[in-house]
Amino acid sequence: MKKLVIALLLSALASNTTHAADLGGKLLKVGSDTTSPPMESVDPATNQIVGFDVDVINAICARINCQTEFVTTGWDGIFAALDQGNFDLVASGVSITDERKKAMDFSEPYIVNSQAVLMRVADQGLSIDEFKAKGKKLSAQANTTDAQVAEGIVGKENVIAYDSFSASVIALKNKDVDGVVINGANAAAYEREFAGELVVAIRDLESDPLGLVFRKGDPNIAAFNEGLHAIKADGTLDGLVGKYWGQK
């Protein structure tokens, strides 16, 4: 699928398939903003947290002998909650940035994600240049790289940041803004949810590597990186990308 806006990061893989990391069956709590399918969401039928990040974490834990308990946490407080010890790591489609690395540690990247713009169906012909030239307004979830991308397109004065992505979508439907910068990994899910009303009309904007987030100095990072290498090397990660986005 040529327009898929998520791809495996092409990183060097260790050729040695012997894995020494063993966390001894430890139960790790994982913080996640479970409002972003298919990365993570709550299945209404089972009330279980499901998604790509859940499957990635569980696949890694199968290699390094740990168990997981996902904890739904709002995005606006997720890193503070990690720092306070409410959980052991964050798996929530988090972009690795230099600014964030000052306050937290990341695993190696597991995928690369590209931002896109969600629009009303009637406006789907608008280009990035028209957004810039016509003073169009964009919204995004606050404190995300999506918001930074939006500011880069139309200027900070034309961006309205909301505490949740759902609030950004409501603003778009109410015509308070002309587009929402969206995490590209979630684009297809939102097109389905709002079919006939909203559409992802601009794709493949800036790309970010995504990583798992740990408190500074957490010794478990090395084990998770080892597990990540293992699921890349044996094709498990490829298979999960195929499961959620239809291609390896």
Secondary structure, DSSP 8 states (H G I E B T S, - for coil): -TT--EE-------S--------TTEEEEEEE--EETTTEEE-TTT--EESHHHHHHHHHHHHHTEEEEEEE--GGGHHHHHHTTSSSEEEEEEE--HHHHTT-EE----EEEEEEEEEEGGGTT--HHHHHHTT--EEEETTSHHHHHHHHHH-GGGEEEESSHHHHHHHHHTTSSSEEEEEGGGHHHHHHHTTTTEEEEE---SEEEEEEEE-TT-THHHHHHHHHHHHHHTSHHHHHHHHHHS--
